[in-house]
Amino acid sequence: MSQYRFSLQKAVSRGKGQSAIAKAAYNAREQLHDERKDQFTRDYGKPTKNSDGKDDILFTGIFLDTKLNPPEWAKERSQMWNAQVAAEKRKDAREAQEIIVNLPWELTQKQREYMLTDFCREVTRGTRRVADVNMHKAPKHGDDRNIHAHILLTVREIGQDGFTGKRLEVTPEQLDNWKEKWAARGARELKKAGFSLEAERWAVGHLTKEKQCDAALKRLDLEHAATLTGPATKHLGPEAAAMERNGKGSDRSDIRREDLDAGQEMVKLKRELAFVEKQILTEILAMQRESRGLRESEMTPRAIPTSPVTTNAPVEKVMTDAERIAARAKIDLSKYLRKHKPDQKRDMPEKPPDRDRER
């Protein structure tokens, strides 16, 4: 199944030698001109050992709120990012903010594009940012289902005259709101496409593992609950990941591999336990339904013609089995039914008899 991901990356920092121009070029698999440095970035459109270059791109686009009447150059990637970089004067300035999201592989490409573009329009309308969006297919040497998108956001508002002097921060409340909306949007698209179980799992993907596990147990999704209780693994990072791809080991990759092996063994055991628990639960529910069905069959009203009964209103009456039993025992019918209610808890103490009534 698809795995929910909404990850706010560290800001692209000039002080760390990073560049929004280079980041935008990499995400779009293009070569851009950096006006501040007066040089071109690497041409990321060419295929490499780990990338298909321009063929990695499944969708690309620039999103901004047109109601703000931004200049035309704001819709062109190179000019827009050079303007954003030029607006930053500090040598340690933040030049961009990136979000990486996963998209459900169960959906069609059209459905994934709709899900992504609808979300990005909402983000830009609410923040006055510009979003440079690129959807990538799965990497060459990885999970084929890892379809993801890079959402590169400006750190300043866009207006009629270009970028304003107001810098933007992603607040914790805003981040939580975006994560929740991404979960709701993905769940809706998966449900529309007929993937109900995947939709239920995706809908709570923004919550903590503990809350996801609780939700899985409530809907009896025991196999998914078992996968949520595995140990956390350490992120490799770009340098260790590159060493791993080149066949060179590292302490971090060795530790992560041991964690993964232990986690997979734990998940396997928990899946087996969940399967047994599910079988036991199924048997218990079946026995309860069978027992309840037998009791209900005993209580099912069956119309039995009887001789006319004379009452205050002389009408012919058809008595049920329960009424006949109650009449023979000369007890109130409502009390009889309450006493023999099928789902009544047997372990409840009976009400003590009324001594005064007996006397």
N, C-alpha and C positions, 0 to 999 in steps of 0.2 A: 504494500500500500504506500501511498505518498506520505511523506513526512513533512509536517508543518514546520516552516522556518520563517522567522522574521527577525533579522539580525541587524542591529544598528552598529556599524563599524566605527572605529576611531576616526576622528576628523582627519582629512587630508591636510597635513601641516607643513608649511614652508620651512619652519624651524627644524624639521626632521629631514629636510632634503626632498620632500615629496612635492608633487605638482598636480593641480587639478587638470591641467592640460594633458599631461601624460596619462592620468587616470581616465579621463574621458576618451582619449585615443585608444587605450587598452580595452575599455568596455565596449566601444563601438567597432573595434578591430579596424582602426583607421590610422592615418598619419596626419597629425595636426601641427600647425606652426605656432610655436610659443613666442609671442611678441616680446615679452619681458626679457627672455633670454636670447631672443633673435636666433632661434634654431628650431629645427624640426624634431619632432619626437621620433621614436622608432616606428617603423611601418608594421603595425600589428595585423595588417590585412594579409600578410604572407603566411602560408602554412609553416608550422614548425613540428618538432617531434611530439609536442603535447597539445597542439592546437591545429585546427583546420583553417585558421585565419578568418577571413571574411565569411566563410561558410558556417562559422560557429553561430552567427547571428540569425535568430528566428524572427525577431521583431526589434525595431528601433524607432524612437520618436522623441521629440521635445515637447514637453507639456508646460503650459503656463495659462494663467487666467486672462483670456482675451478682453474681458471687461475692463481691465486696467489700462487698455490701449498701449501695450508695450511697443517699442520700436521693432521694425521688421527684422533687424539683425539678431534680435533675441531668439528667433526661431532657427538660426543657423548655428551649428555646434561650435565651430571654431571661433567665430566672432563673439558669441555669447560668453564662452569661457574665458576668452582673453579680456573681455570687459569686466567679468567678475574678478579675475586675478588683478587687474589694474586698479580695482577699487580698494584693494588691500595694500596698505602702506608699510605695515610692520614686517620686520624680517622673520618673525616667528608666527606670522598670521595663519589662521585657518582659512583654507581656500575652498573647501567643499565638504559636504557631509554625505556619506554613502549608506544605503540600506541594501541588504541582500535578502531576497525572498525566494522560497521554493514555490513551484507551481505543480498542481496535481498532474501526474503523467497519464492518469485515467481519462482526462479531458482531451478533446480535440484541440488542434492548434488555434482554431477560431475561438473556441471557448476560453482557452488560456489568454489569448489576446484581449478578449472582452473583459475578463476578470482583472487583468493587469491595468488596462487603460482606464477602466472605470474607477479603480482605486486611485490611480495617479492624478486623474482630474480632480477628485475630491481633495487630495492632499494639497495640490497647488491652489485650488480655490480658497482653501481655508488658511493658507500660510503666506500667500503672495510670493512664493518661491518659484524657481524654474526647476523642472525635473528632467534630467537627461536619462532616458530609460532604454535599456538594452536587454533583451531576452536571449539567453545562451542555451544551446543544446547541451546535452551531457558531455563531460570531458572524454577524451579518447580513452584514457586509462582509468575508468571509474564506473560507477553505477549508471547504466543506460537510462535510468529513470530520473537522474539528477538534472531535471530541467529547472533553471533558475533565472532570476533577473537581477540586474544591478540598477538601482535607482540612485543616481548621483544628484544631490540637491545643492542648490546655491545657498550661501550663508548670508545673503542680503536680499531684501525685497526688490522686486522689479516694478517699475512705474513707467510713466510716459517718457521720461527723460533717461531711462536706463536704470541702473542699480542705484538705490538710495543709500543714504548714510546709515540706515538702521540695520544693525547686525541681528541675526536670528539665532536662537538657541532651541534645541530640542529638549523640552521639559519632560520630566518623568510622566506627568499626566498625559501629555501629548503622545508620548511613545506608547503608553498603555492603551490609549484610544486607537492608535493606528494598528497595534497588534490585534486588538479585539475586532476591529473592522475587517482586517485581512482574514481572520478566522471565520467571521460571519459570511464574508463574501465567498470564500472558498467552499464552505459548507453548503451554501445555497447553490452554487454551480454544480457541485458533486451530486447533490440530491436531485437537481433537475436532470442530470445525466443518468440517473438511475443507480448511483452508488451510495445507498443509504448508510451502510456501515462505515464507509470511508468518510462520509459527511459528518456522522456523529463523532468520529475520532478527530477530524479536522476542526470541528466547531469548538473544541476545548484545547486545541493545540497551544494557545497563548497562555494557558494556566501552568502552574507548577506541576512537576511530575506527580506529586502526592495528590493534587486535586484531579489530575487526569486519571490517575489510578482509581480514585474514589468513583469518578464518573463511569469508568469502565466496569467496575464491580456492580454499580447500580443497574447498568443495562445488561449484566451477565456476560460481558465481553471479557472472559477470563484470560484468554490467550493474549490479548493486548495488554491487560493489566499486568501479566507476568513480565512482558518486555519493558514495562515502565519501572520495574524495581531493580534493574541491573545497575552495577556501579558506574559512576561517572568516569569518563576518560579524559585524558589531558590533550588539549589541542596541540597539534604538531607545530604549526607556524610555517611561514613560507620557506625558511632556510632548511628546516628538518624535512619538510615535504619534498623539496627539491633534491636533497641528498637521498631520500628514499626512492624517488623516481629514477635516480641515476645509479641505483644499486649500492649506494654507500649507507652503512648503518649509522645510527646515532643513539646516544643514551635515551633521548626523549622518545625516539621511535620504538626502541626496545621496550621501554616502560609501557608505552601505549599499546604495543602488541600484546604484552602480557596481560594488561587490563582487558583488552578486547577478548583474548582467549578465555580469561576467567569469566568475563561478562557473558560470553556466548554459552559457556557451560552452565552458568547459573540460569540464563534464560531458557536453555533446553530443559533443565530440571524443573523450572517453574512452569513451563508449558506442559510437561508431562503431569505435574501435580494439578494444574488447572484443568487438564483433560479429565483426570480421574474425578476431581471435585465436581465437574460439570456432569459427568455420568451419574455420580451419586445423587446430585441435585435433581437430575432428570428422573431418576428412579423414584425419589421421594415424592416429587410432584405428581408422577403418574399414579403412585399408590394413594396419594391424597385425593386425586381426581376420581380414582376408581372407588375409594371408600365413600367419598361424597356422593358419587353417582348412585351407589347402592342405597345409601340413606335417602337420597332424593327420590329414587324409584319407589321406595316404601312410602314416601310422603306424597307422591304424585296424585293429585285429585283425580279419581275416576268416577264418573257419573254412574250411579246405580239406581235404577228405578225402584221406588218403594211405594208402599201404599200411601195414600194421601194422609198428611199430618194436619190435625186440626189445631190452629193457633188463633190468635186474635184476628189475624187477617186470613180467612179461609182460602188459601191458595195451595195448589199442588206443588210439592217441593221435591226436588231431586237431591238426595243426600250424598255427600262424598264419603269415602272411607273414614277420613279423619272425623267428620261430623258423627258418623255412626258410632265410632269408638268413643267419642266424647259423650254422646247421648247415653250409651250403655253404662259408661262409668259415672254418669251424672256429674261431669265436671265442666267448667267453663272452657269453651273451645279455644279462646285466645291463650289461656294458660297452658293448654295442651300443646299448642303450636310453639309457644315460646320454649317449653320444656324439651320438645323434640326438634328444635331448629338444627339443621345439619351442621352449621359452622360454629355451633356453640362450643366453647372451651370446656373440655371434660374436667379439667383440674380446678375449676372454679368452685368454691365451697357453696353448698346448697343453703338456701335461706332457712333458718330455724323455724319450726312450725309455730304457729300462733296458738299459744296455750289457751288464751281466752276464747278463741273461736272454737277450739276442740271441746272446751267445757260447755 
